[in-house]
Amino acid sequence: MEERKAKCVYYGKIKPKRSYANDECNYICYGKDYCECVVDSSDNLPFFEEQKDKEFDKFYCGCHGWV
């Protein structure tokens, strides 16, 4: 079975300037200005969607906050 990766739906986009949102990412882009989250695909990722017809699956890392 091929190992797949999932990208955050906000990958490559600037994160909001709200002070709390920049630190709510639970993955790679924690504390960074842009989302850089690419992780191993898993049904346990928040809002995970498998996209077999695309290079990457998608999920949400929390980079724009959870509220």
PDB file of N, H, CA, C and O in Angstrom:
ATOM      1  N   MET A   1       0.843  -1.200   0.000  1.00  0.00           N
ATOM      2  CA  MET A   1       0.000   0.000   0.000  1.00  0.00           C
ATOM      3  C   MET A   1       0.879   1.251   0.000  1.00  0.00           C
ATOM      4  O   MET A   1       1.858   1.348   0.739  1.00  0.00           O
ATOM      5  N   GLU A   2       0.512   2.167  -0.820  1.00  0.00           N
ATOM      6  H   GLU A   2      -0.283   2.088  -1.421  1.00  0.00           H
ATOM      7  CA  GLU A   2       1.258   3.425  -0.928  1.00  0.00           C
ATOM      8  C   GLU A   2       0.972   4.310   0.288  1.00  0.00           C
ATOM      9  O   GLU A   2      -0.181   4.490   0.679  1.00  0.00           O
ATOM     10  N   GLU A   3       2.038   4.860   0.879  1.00  0.00           N
ATOM     11  H   GLU A   3       2.975   4.714   0.562  1.00  0.00           H
ATOM     12  CA  GLU A   3       1.845   5.798   1.984  1.00  0.00           C
ATOM     13  C   GLU A   3       1.453   7.141   1.417  1.00  0.00           C
ATOM     14  O   GLU A   3       2.107   7.664   0.515  1.00  0.00           O
ATOM     15  N   ARG A   4       0.388   7.693   1.947  1.00  0.00           N
ATOM     16  H   ARG A   4      -0.144   7.269   2.680  1.00  0.00           H
ATOM     17  CA  ARG A   4      -0.106   8.983   1.458  1.00  0.00           C
ATOM     18  C   ARG A   4       0.179  10.074   2.478  1.00  0.00           C
ATOM     19  O   ARG A   4       0.372   9.813   3.665  1.00  0.00           O
ATOM     20  N   LYS A   5       0.199  11.284   1.984  1.00  0.00           N
ATOM     21  H   LYS A   5       0.041  11.495   1.020  1.00  0.00           H
ATOM     22  CA  LYS A   5       0.372  12.468   2.815  1.00  0.00           C
ATOM     23  C   LYS A   5      -0.888  13.308   2.735  1.00  0.00           C
ATOM     24  O   LYS A   5      -1.629  13.248   1.754  1.00  0.00           O
ATOM     25  N   ALA A   6      -1.122  14.085   3.769  1.00  0.00           N
ATOM     26  H   ALA A   6      -0.520  14.134   4.566  1.00  0.00           H
ATOM     27  CA  ALA A   6      -2.247  15.010   3.813  1.00  0.00           C
ATOM     28  C   ALA A   6      -1.719  16.420   4.032  1.00  0.00           C
ATOM     29  O   ALA A   6      -0.832  16.641   4.857  1.00  0.00           O
ATOM     30  N   LYS A   7      -2.272  17.372   3.286  1.00  0.00           N
ATOM     31  H   LYS A   7      -2.992  17.193   2.616  1.00  0.00           H
ATOM     32  CA  LYS A   7      -1.926  18.789   3.442  1.00  0.00           C
ATOM     33  C   LYS A   7      -3.076  19.499   4.129  1.00  0.00           C
ATOM     34  O   LYS A   7      -4.246  19.193   3.896  1.00  0.00           O
ATOM     35  N   CYS A   8      -2.725  20.448   4.977  1.00  0.00           N
ATOM     36  H   CYS A   8      -1.775  20.696   5.166  1.00  0.00           H
ATOM     37  CA  CYS A   8      -3.746  21.310   5.570  1.00  0.00           C
ATOM     38  C   CYS A   8      -4.437  22.085   4.451  1.00  0.00           C
ATOM     39  O   CYS A   8      -3.799  22.457   3.466  1.00  0.00           O
ATOM     40  N   VAL A   9      -5.723  22.327   4.599  1.00  0.00           N
ATOM     41  H   VAL A   9      -6.241  22.025   5.399  1.00  0.00           H
ATOM     42  CA  VAL A   9      -6.462  23.067   3.578  1.00  0.00           C
ATOM     43  C   VAL A   9      -5.952  24.501   3.438  1.00  0.00           C
ATOM     44  O   VAL A   9      -6.241  25.150   2.433  1.00  0.00           O
ATOM     45  N   TYR A  10      -5.201  25.013   4.416  1.00  0.00           N
ATOM     46  H   TYR A  10      -4.967  24.485   5.233  1.00  0.00           H
ATOM     47  CA  TYR A  10      -4.623  26.356   4.356  1.00  0.00           C
ATOM     48  C   TYR A  10      -3.129  26.337   4.035  1.00  0.00           C
ATOM     49  O   TYR A  10      -2.449  27.348   4.210  1.00  0.00           O
ATOM     50  N   TYR A  11      -2.617  25.215   3.573  1.00  0.00           N
ATOM     51  H   TYR A  11      -3.170  24.394   3.431  1.00  0.00           H
ATOM     52  CA  TYR A  11      -1.190  25.077   3.269  1.00  0.00           C
ATOM     53  C   TYR A  11      -0.734  26.215   2.345  1.00  0.00           C
ATOM     54  O   TYR A  11      -1.363  26.484   1.321  1.00  0.00           O
ATOM     55  N   GLY A  12       0.368  26.876   2.721  1.00  0.00           N
ATOM     56  H   GLY A  12       0.879  26.657   3.552  1.00  0.00           H
ATOM     57  CA  GLY A  12       0.949  27.943   1.911  1.00  0.00           C
ATOM     58  C   GLY A  12       0.302  29.300   2.084  1.00  0.00           C
ATOM     59  O   GLY A  12       0.761  30.285   1.506  1.00  0.00           O
ATOM     60  N   LYS A  13      -0.753  29.363   2.868  1.00  0.00           N
ATOM     61  H   LYS A  13      -1.126  28.562   3.337  1.00  0.00           H
ATOM     62  CA  LYS A  13      -1.458  30.630   3.065  1.00  0.00           C
ATOM     63  C   LYS A  13      -1.031  31.268   4.376  1.00  0.00           C
ATOM     64  O   LYS A  13      -0.715  30.588   5.353  1.00  0.00           O
ATOM     65  N   ILE A  14      -1.033  32.588   4.366  1.00  0.00           N
ATOM     66  H   ILE A  14      -1.290  33.139   3.572  1.00  0.00           H
ATOM     67  CA  ILE A  14      -0.653  33.320   5.571  1.00  0.00           C
ATOM     68  C   ILE A  14      -1.694  33.087   6.650  1.00  0.00           C
ATOM     69  O   ILE A  14      -2.892  33.008   6.376  1.00  0.00           O
ATOM     70  N   LYS A  15      -1.225  32.981   7.861  1.00  0.00           N
ATOM     71  H   LYS A  15      -0.252  33.046   8.084  1.00  0.00           H
ATOM     72  CA  LYS A  15      -2.124  32.760   8.981  1.00  0.00           C
ATOM     73  C   LYS A  15      -2.647  34.101   9.485  1.00  0.00           C
ATOM     74  O   LYS A  15      -1.972  35.119   9.333  1.00  0.00           O
ATOM     75  N   PRO A  16      -3.829  34.120  10.078  1.00  0.00           N
ATOM     76  CA  PRO A  16      -4.391  35.375  10.569  1.00  0.00           C
ATOM     77  C   PRO A  16      -3.502  35.994  11.651  1.00  0.00           C
ATOM     78  O   PRO A  16      -2.774  35.291  12.353  1.00  0.00           O
ATOM     79  N   LYS A  17      -3.574  37.283  11.765  1.00  0.00           N
ATOM     80  H   LYS A  17      -4.165  37.853  11.195  1.00  0.00           H
ATOM     81  CA  LYS A  17      -2.747  37.996  12.739  1.00  0.00           C
ATOM     82  C   LYS A  17      -3.318  37.930  14.148  1.00  0.00           C
ATOM     83  O   LYS A  17      -2.699  38.440  15.082  1.00  0.00           O
ATOM     84  N   ARG A  18      -4.482  37.317  14.323  1.00  0.00           N
ATOM     85  H   ARG A  18      -4.985  36.903  13.565  1.00  0.00           H
ATOM     86  CA  ARG A  18      -5.033  37.175  15.676  1.00  0.00           C
ATOM     87  C   ARG A  18      -4.012  36.429  16.518  1.00  0.00           C
ATOM     88  O   ARG A  18      -3.462  35.422  16.072  1.00  0.00           O
ATOM     89  N   SER A  19      -3.762  36.887  17.679  1.00  0.00           N
ATOM     90  H   SER A  19      -4.209  37.705  18.042  1.00  0.00           H
ATOM     91  CA  SER A  19      -2.695  36.311  18.491  1.00  0.00           C
ATOM     92  C   SER A  19      -2.930  34.844  18.830  1.00  0.00           C
ATOM     93  O   SER A  19      -1.967  34.079  18.880  1.00  0.00           O
ATOM     94  N   TYR A  20      -4.155  34.427  19.062  1.00  0.00           N
ATOM     95  H   TYR A  20      -4.937  35.049  19.021  1.00  0.00           H
ATOM     96  CA  TYR A  20      -4.378  33.040  19.461  1.00  0.00           C
ATOM     97  C   TYR A  20      -4.270  32.071  18.299  1.00  0.00           C
ATOM     98  O   TYR A  20      -3.858  30.930  18.508  1.00  0.00           O
ATOM     99  N   ALA A  21      -4.621  32.471  17.086  1.00  0.00           N
ATOM    100  H   ALA A  21      -4.956  33.398  16.917  1.00  0.00           H
ATOM    101  CA  ALA A  21      -4.668  31.530  15.956  1.00  0.00           C
ATOM    102  C   ALA A  21      -3.284  31.008  15.592  1.00  0.00           C
ATOM    103  O   ALA A  21      -3.147  29.839  15.232  1.00  0.00           O
ATOM    104  N   ASN A  22      -2.263  31.841  15.677  1.00  0.00           N
ATOM    105  H   ASN A  22      -2.374  32.791  15.970  1.00  0.00           H
ATOM    106  CA  ASN A  22      -0.932  31.419  15.267  1.00  0.00           C
ATOM    107  C   ASN A  22      -0.380  30.297  16.133  1.00  0.00           C
ATOM    108  O   ASN A  22       0.515  29.574  15.694  1.00  0.00           O
ATOM    109  N   ASP A  23      -0.873  30.137  17.317  1.00  0.00           N
ATOM    110  H   ASP A  23      -1.599  30.725  17.673  1.00  0.00           H
ATOM    111  CA  ASP A  23      -0.356  29.110  18.215  1.00  0.00           C
ATOM    112  C   ASP A  23      -1.317  27.950  18.427  1.00  0.00           C
ATOM    113  O   ASP A  23      -1.097  27.138  19.325  1.00  0.00           O
ATOM    114  N   GLU A  24      -2.375  27.845  17.632  1.00  0.00           N
ATOM    115  H   GLU A  24      -2.554  28.505  16.902  1.00  0.00           H
ATOM    116  CA  GLU A  24      -3.331  26.762  17.802  1.00  0.00           C
ATOM    117  C   GLU A  24      -3.072  25.584  16.880  1.00  0.00           C
ATOM    118  O   GLU A  24      -3.776  24.577  16.963  1.00  0.00           O
ATOM    119  N   CYS A  25      -2.088  25.681  16.008  1.00  0.00           N
ATOM    120  H   CYS A  25      -1.516  26.499  15.940  1.00  0.00           H
ATOM    121  CA  CYS A  25      -1.741  24.552  15.153  1.00  0.00           C
ATOM    122  C   CYS A  25      -1.151  23.445  16.022  1.00  0.00           C
ATOM    123  O   CYS A  25      -0.319  23.704  16.892  1.00  0.00           O
ATOM    124  N   ASN A  26      -1.584  22.229  15.784  1.00  0.00           N
ATOM    125  H   ASN A  26      -2.260  22.018  15.078  1.00  0.00           H
ATOM    126  CA  ASN A  26      -1.061  21.089  16.535  1.00  0.00           C
ATOM    127  C   ASN A  26       0.012  20.346  15.746  1.00  0.00           C
ATOM    128  O   ASN A  26       0.420  19.255  16.143  1.00  0.00           O
ATOM    129  N   TYR A  27       0.468  20.911  14.651  1.00  0.00           N
ATOM    130  H   TYR A  27       0.136  21.798  14.329  1.00  0.00           H
ATOM    131  CA  TYR A  27       1.371  20.217  13.747  1.00  0.00           C
ATOM    132  C   TYR A  27       2.592  21.079  13.437  1.00  0.00           C
ATOM    133  O   TYR A  27       3.096  21.767  14.325  1.00  0.00           O
ATOM    134  N   ILE A  28       3.072  21.056  12.212  1.00  0.00           N
ATOM    135  H   ILE A  28       2.663  20.497  11.491  1.00  0.00           H
ATOM    136  CA  ILE A  28       4.357  21.639  11.824  1.00  0.00           C
ATOM    137  C   ILE A  28       4.410  23.165  11.857  1.00  0.00           C
ATOM    138  O   ILE A  28       5.457  23.727  12.176  1.00  0.00           O
ATOM    139  N   CYS A  29       3.333  23.836  11.543  1.00  0.00           N
ATOM    140  H   CYS A  29       2.482  23.379  11.284  1.00  0.00           H
ATOM    141  CA  CYS A  29       3.412  25.299  11.391  1.00  0.00           C
ATOM    142  C   CYS A  29       3.166  26.065  12.689  1.00  0.00           C
ATOM    143  O   CYS A  29       2.975  27.280  12.653  1.00  0.00           O
ATOM    144  N   TYR A  30       3.167  25.394  13.813  1.00  0.00           N
ATOM    145  H   TYR A  30       3.323  24.407  13.843  1.00  0.00           H
ATOM    146  CA  TYR A  30       2.979  26.064  15.103  1.00  0.00           C
ATOM    147  C   TYR A  30       3.925  27.258  15.228  1.00  0.00           C
ATOM    148  O   TYR A  30       5.142  27.107  15.125  1.00  0.00           O
ATOM    149  N   GLY A  31       3.361  28.434  15.450  1.00  0.00           N
ATOM    150  H   GLY A  31       2.372  28.557  15.534  1.00  0.00           H
ATOM    151  CA  GLY A  31       4.153  29.640  15.662  1.00  0.00           C
ATOM    152  C   GLY A  31       4.746  30.266  14.410  1.00  0.00           C
ATOM    153  O   GLY A  31       5.476  31.251  14.518  1.00  0.00           O
ATOM    154  N   LYS A  32       4.459  29.730  13.221  1.00  0.00           N
ATOM    155  H   LYS A  32       3.866  28.930  13.134  1.00  0.00           H
ATOM    156  CA  LYS A  32       4.990  30.288  11.977  1.00  0.00           C
ATOM    157  C   LYS A  32       3.949  31.181  11.309  1.00  0.00           C
ATOM    158  O   LYS A  32       2.764  31.112  11.636  1.00  0.00           O
ATOM    159  N   ASP A  33       4.395  32.023  10.368  1.00  0.00           N
ATOM    160  H   ASP A  33       5.358  32.079  10.103  1.00  0.00           H
ATOM    161  CA  ASP A  33       3.486  32.952   9.694  1.00  0.00           C
ATOM    162  C   ASP A  33       2.642  32.287   8.609  1.00  0.00           C
ATOM    163  O   ASP A  33       1.528  32.730   8.331  1.00  0.00           O
ATOM    164  N   TYR A  34       3.168  31.230   7.997  1.00  0.00           N
ATOM    165  H   TYR A  34       4.073  30.870   8.223  1.00  0.00           H
ATOM    166  CA  TYR A  34       2.457  30.528   6.928  1.00  0.00           C
ATOM    167  C   TYR A  34       2.244  29.072   7.335  1.00  0.00           C
ATOM    168  O   TYR A  34       3.046  28.493   8.069  1.00  0.00           O
ATOM    169  N   CYS A  35       1.157  28.496   6.849  1.00  0.00           N
ATOM    170  H   CYS A  35       0.506  28.966   6.253  1.00  0.00           H
ATOM    171  CA  CYS A  35       0.915  27.086   7.125  1.00  0.00           C
ATOM    172  C   CYS A  35       1.846  26.241   6.265  1.00  0.00           C
ATOM    173  O   CYS A  35       1.933  26.447   5.054  1.00  0.00           O
ATOM    174  N   GLU A  36       2.541  25.293   6.885  1.00  0.00           N
ATOM    175  H   GLU A  36       2.470  25.126   7.869  1.00  0.00           H
ATOM    176  CA  GLU A  36       3.459  24.386   6.195  1.00  0.00           C
ATOM    177  C   GLU A  36       3.129  22.931   6.511  1.00  0.00           C
ATOM    178  O   GLU A  36       3.988  22.062   6.358  1.00  0.00           O
ATOM    179  N   CYS A  37       1.916  22.652   6.945  1.00  0.00           N
ATOM    180  H   CYS A  37       1.218  23.357   7.070  1.00  0.00           H
ATOM    181  CA  CYS A  37       1.582  21.328   7.461  1.00  0.00           C
ATOM    182  C   CYS A  37       1.296  20.294   6.374  1.00  0.00           C
ATOM    183  O   CYS A  37       0.296  20.373   5.661  1.00  0.00           O
ATOM    184  N   VAL A  38       2.202  19.327   6.270  1.00  0.00           N
ATOM    185  H   VAL A  38       3.015  19.264   6.849  1.00  0.00           H
ATOM    186  CA  VAL A  38       2.040  18.126   5.458  1.00  0.00           C
ATOM    187  C   VAL A  38       2.410  16.969   6.380  1.00  0.00           C
ATOM    188  O   VAL A  38       3.533  16.898   6.879  1.00  0.00           O
ATOM    189  N   VAL A  39       1.470  16.076   6.599  1.00  0.00           N
ATOM    190  H   VAL A  39       0.557  16.134   6.193  1.00  0.00           H
ATOM    191  CA  VAL A  39       1.667  14.973   7.549  1.00  0.00           C
ATOM    192  C   VAL A  39       1.219  13.657   6.914  1.00  0.00           C
ATOM    193  O   VAL A  39       0.604  13.651   5.848  1.00  0.00           O
ATOM    194  N   ASP A  40       1.531  12.554   7.574  1.00  0.00           N
ATOM    195  H   ASP A  40       2.031  12.560   8.440  1.00  0.00           H
ATOM    196  CA  ASP A  40       1.044  11.257   7.113  1.00  0.00           C
ATOM    197  C   ASP A  40      -0.479  11.229   7.193  1.00  0.00           C
ATOM    198  O   ASP A  40      -1.060  11.658   8.190  1.00  0.00           O
ATOM    199  N   SER A  41      -1.118  10.731   6.156  1.00  0.00           N
ATOM    200  H   SER A  41      -0.646  10.383   5.346  1.00  0.00           H
ATOM    201  CA  SER A  41      -2.576  10.632   6.140  1.00  0.00           C
ATOM    202  C   SER A  41      -3.062   9.693   7.239  1.00  0.00           C
ATOM    203  O   SER A  41      -2.444   8.669   7.530  1.00  0.00           O
ATOM    204  N   SER A  42      -4.187  10.075   7.838  1.00  0.00           N
ATOM    205  H   SER A  42      -4.689  10.907   7.602  1.00  0.00           H
ATOM    206  CA  SER A  42      -4.771   9.261   8.905  1.00  0.00           C
ATOM    207  C   SER A  42      -6.226   9.675   9.111  1.00  0.00           C
ATOM    208  O   SER A  42      -6.559  10.858   9.036  1.00  0.00           O
ATOM    209  N   ASP A  43      -7.074   8.708   9.365  1.00  0.00           N
ATOM    210  H   ASP A  43      -6.803   7.747   9.426  1.00  0.00           H
ATOM    211  CA  ASP A  43      -8.469   9.010   9.685  1.00  0.00           C
ATOM    212  C   ASP A  43      -8.586   9.794  10.987  1.00  0.00           C
ATOM    213  O   ASP A  43      -9.638  10.370  11.267  1.00  0.00           O
ATOM    214  N   ASN A  44      -7.531   9.823  11.780  1.00  0.00           N
ATOM    215  H   ASN A  44      -6.677   9.355  11.552  1.00  0.00           H
ATOM    216  CA  ASN A  44      -7.553  10.525  13.060  1.00  0.00           C
ATOM    217  C   ASN A  44      -7.258  12.015  12.941  1.00  0.00           C
ATOM    218  O   ASN A  44      -7.376  12.739  13.930  1.00  0.00           O
ATOM    219  N   LEU A  45      -6.879  12.490  11.761  1.00  0.00           N
ATOM    220  H   LEU A  45      -6.783  11.902  10.958  1.00  0.00           H
ATOM    221  CA  LEU A  45      -6.611  13.921  11.574  1.00  0.00           C
ATOM    222  C   LEU A  45      -7.929  14.699  11.586  1.00  0.00           C
ATOM    223  O   LEU A  45      -8.953  14.197  11.123  1.00  0.00           O
ATOM    224  N   PRO A  46      -7.901  15.938  12.121  1.00  0.00           N
ATOM    225  CA  PRO A  46      -9.115  16.744  12.148  1.00  0.00           C
ATOM    226  C   PRO A  46      -9.612  17.037  10.727  1.00  0.00           C
ATOM    227  O   PRO A  46      -8.840  17.473   9.873  1.00  0.00           O
ATOM    228  N   PHE A  47     -10.879  16.801  10.485  1.00  0.00           N
ATOM    229  H   PHE A  47     -11.507  16.447  11.179  1.00  0.00           H
ATOM    230  CA  PHE A  47     -11.538  17.083   9.204  1.00  0.00           C
ATOM    231  C   PHE A  47     -10.839  16.398   8.028  1.00  0.00           C
ATOM    232  O   PHE A  47     -10.794  16.940   6.924  1.00  0.00           O
ATOM    233  N   PHE A  48     -10.304  15.225   8.270  1.00  0.00           N
ATOM    234  H   PHE A  48     -10.341  14.785   9.167  1.00  0.00           H
ATOM    235  CA  PHE A  48      -9.582  14.473   7.243  1.00  0.00           C
ATOM    236  C   PHE A  48     -10.510  14.071   6.097  1.00  0.00           C
ATOM    237  O   PHE A  48     -11.630  13.611   6.317  1.00  0.00           O
ATOM    238  N   GLU A  49     -10.012  14.258   4.853  1.00  0.00           N
ATOM    239  H   GLU A  49      -9.101  14.632   4.674  1.00  0.00           H
ATOM    240  CA  GLU A  49     -10.713  13.798   3.655  1.00  0.00           C
ATOM    241  C   GLU A  49      -9.710  13.124   2.735  1.00  0.00           C
ATOM    242  O   GLU A  49      -8.732  13.733   2.301  1.00  0.00           O
ATOM    243  N   GLU A  50      -9.971  11.865   2.447  1.00  0.00           N
ATOM    244  H   GLU A  50     -10.765  11.370   2.799  1.00  0.00           H
ATOM    245  CA  GLU A  50      -9.124  11.146   1.503  1.00  0.00           C
ATOM    246  C   GLU A  50      -9.468  11.619   0.093  1.00  0.00           C
ATOM    247  O   GLU A  50     -10.640  11.757  -0.258  1.00  0.00           O
ATOM    248  N   GLN A  51      -8.433  11.864  -0.708  1.00  0.00           N
ATOM    249  H   GLN A  51      -7.481  11.752  -0.422  1.00  0.00           H
ATOM    250  CA  GLN A  51      -8.615  12.336  -2.083  1.00  0.00           C
ATOM    251  C   GLN A  51      -7.755  11.477  -3.002  1.00  0.00           C
ATOM    252  O   GLN A  51      -6.678  11.889  -3.433  1.00  0.00           O
ATOM    253  N   LYS A  52      -8.241  10.290  -3.289  1.00  0.00           N
ATOM    254  H   LYS A  52      -9.116   9.955  -2.939  1.00  0.00           H
ATOM    255  CA  LYS A  52      -7.456   9.327  -4.066  1.00  0.00           C
ATOM    256  C   LYS A  52      -7.100   9.823  -5.459  1.00  0.00           C
ATOM    257  O   LYS A  52      -6.103   9.381  -6.031  1.00  0.00           O
ATOM    258  N   ASP A  53      -7.890  10.725  -6.013  1.00  0.00           N
ATOM    259  H   ASP A  53      -8.700  11.084  -5.549  1.00  0.00           H
ATOM    260  CA  ASP A  53      -7.636  11.242  -7.358  1.00  0.00           C
ATOM    261  C   ASP A  53      -6.640  12.406  -7.371  1.00  0.00           C
ATOM    262  O   ASP A  53      -6.329  12.942  -8.434  1.00  0.00           O
ATOM    263  N   LYS A  54      -6.139  12.800  -6.194  1.00  0.00           N
ATOM    264  H   LYS A  54      -6.392  12.364  -5.329  1.00  0.00           H
ATOM    265  CA  LYS A  54      -5.187  13.914  -6.087  1.00  0.00           C
ATOM    266  C   LYS A  54      -3.916  13.435  -5.415  1.00  0.00           C
ATOM    267  O   LYS A  54      -3.879  12.361  -4.815  1.00  0.00           O
ATOM    268  N   GLU A  55      -2.877  14.246  -5.523  1.00  0.00           N
ATOM    269  H   GLU A  55      -2.907  15.119  -6.010  1.00  0.00           H
ATOM    270  CA  GLU A  55      -1.589  13.881  -4.936  1.00  0.00           C
ATOM    271  C   GLU A  55      -1.647  13.810  -3.409  1.00  0.00           C
ATOM    272  O   GLU A  55      -1.006  12.952  -2.802  1.00  0.00           O
ATOM    273  N   PHE A  56      -2.417  14.715  -2.789  1.00  0.00           N
ATOM    274  H   PHE A  56      -2.938  15.412  -3.283  1.00  0.00           H
ATOM    275  CA  PHE A  56      -2.495  14.792  -1.332  1.00  0.00           C
ATOM    276  C   PHE A  56      -3.933  14.658  -0.846  1.00  0.00           C
ATOM    277  O   PHE A  56      -4.869  15.110  -1.506  1.00  0.00           O
ATOM    278  N   ASP A  57      -4.095  14.028   0.317  1.00  0.00           N
ATOM    279  H   ASP A  57      -3.335  13.661   0.853  1.00  0.00           H
ATOM    280  CA  ASP A  57      -5.364  14.084   1.030  1.00  0.00           C
ATOM    281  C   ASP A  57      -5.397  15.437   1.732  1.00  0.00           C
ATOM    282  O   ASP A  57      -4.424  16.189   1.664  1.00  0.00           O
ATOM    283  N   LYS A  58      -6.509  15.761   2.408  1.00  0.00           N
ATOM    284  H   LYS A  58      -7.299  15.150   2.463  1.00  0.00           H
ATOM    285  CA  LYS A  58      -6.555  17.049   3.095  1.00  0.00           C
ATOM    286  C   LYS A  58      -7.093  16.896   4.509  1.00  0.00           C
ATOM    287  O   LYS A  58      -7.804  15.944   4.832  1.00  0.00           O
ATOM    288  N   PHE A  59      -6.727  17.872   5.345  1.00  0.00           N
ATOM    289  H   PHE A  59      -6.149  18.646   5.083  1.00  0.00           H
ATOM    290  CA  PHE A  59      -7.178  17.937   6.728  1.00  0.00           C
ATOM    291  C   PHE A  59      -7.033  19.373   7.194  1.00  0.00           C
ATOM    292  O   PHE A  59      -6.618  20.234   6.418  1.00  0.00           O
ATOM    293  N   TYR A  60      -7.367  19.646   8.442  1.00  0.00           N
ATOM    294  H   TYR A  60      -7.704  18.946   9.073  1.00  0.00           H
ATOM    295  CA  TYR A  60      -7.218  20.983   9.004  1.00  0.00           C
ATOM    296  C   TYR A  60      -6.332  20.908  10.235  1.00  0.00           C
ATOM    297  O   TYR A  60      -6.622  20.163  11.171  1.00  0.00           O
ATOM    298  N   CYS A  61      -5.238  21.689  10.236  1.00  0.00           N
ATOM    299  H   CYS A  61      -5.002  22.294   9.475  1.00  0.00           H
ATOM    300  CA  CYS A  61      -4.267  21.619  11.327  1.00  0.00           C
ATOM    301  C   CYS A  61      -4.586  22.531  12.506  1.00  0.00           C
ATOM    302  O   CYS A  61      -3.985  22.386  13.570  1.00  0.00           O
ATOM    303  N   GLY A  62      -5.506  23.456  12.341  1.00  0.00           N
ATOM    304  H   GLY A  62      -5.995  23.574  11.476  1.00  0.00           H
ATOM    305  CA  GLY A  62      -5.843  24.380  13.423  1.00  0.00           C
ATOM    306  C   GLY A  62      -5.185  25.735  13.277  1.00  0.00           C
ATOM    307  O   GLY A  62      -5.305  26.574  14.170  1.00  0.00           O
ATOM    308  N   CYS A  63      -4.489  25.971  12.171  1.00  0.00           N
ATOM    309  H   CYS A  63      -4.392  25.289  11.446  1.00  0.00           H
ATOM    310  CA  CYS A  63      -3.710  27.199  12.001  1.00  0.00           C
ATOM    311  C   CYS A  63      -4.532  28.479  11.945  1.00  0.00           C
ATOM    312  O   CYS A  63      -3.976  29.562  12.126  1.00  0.00           O
ATOM    313  N   HIS A  64      -5.830  28.394  11.701  1.00  0.00           N
ATOM    314  H   HIS A  64      -6.282  27.514  11.554  1.00  0.00           H
ATOM    315  CA  HIS A  64      -6.681  29.573  11.699  1.00  0.00           C
ATOM    316  C   HIS A  64      -7.584  29.606  12.943  1.00  0.00           C
ATOM    317  O   HIS A  64      -8.569  30.342  12.986  1.00  0.00           O
ATOM    318  N   GLY A  65      -7.238  28.811  13.933  1.00  0.00           N
ATOM    319  H   GLY A  65      -6.438  28.213  13.898  1.00  0.00           H
ATOM    320  CA  GLY A  65      -7.991  28.764  15.185  1.00  0.00           C
ATOM    321  C   GLY A  65      -9.096  27.727  15.134  1.00  0.00           C
ATOM    322  O   GLY A  65      -9.453  27.222  14.070  1.00  0.00           O
ATOM    323  N   TRP A  66      -9.624  27.423  16.293  1.00  0.00           N
ATOM    324  H   TRP A  66      -9.334  27.833  17.158  1.00  0.00           H
ATOM    325  CA  TRP A  66     -10.670  26.401  16.407  1.00  0.00           C
ATOM    326  C   TRP A  66     -12.019  26.984  16.767  1.00  0.00           C
ATOM    327  O   TRP A  66     -12.983  26.234  16.918  1.00  0.00           O
ATOM    328  N   VAL A  67     -12.122  28.274  16.907  1.00  0.00           N
ATOM    329  H   VAL A  67     -11.339  28.883  16.785  1.00  0.00           H
ATOM    330  CA  VAL A  67     -13.394  28.896  17.303  1.00  0.00           C
ATOM    331  C   VAL A  67     -14.250  29.184  16.102  1.00  0.00           C
ATOM    332  O   VAL A  67     -15.356  29.706  16.244  1.00  0.00           O
TER     333      VAL A  67
END
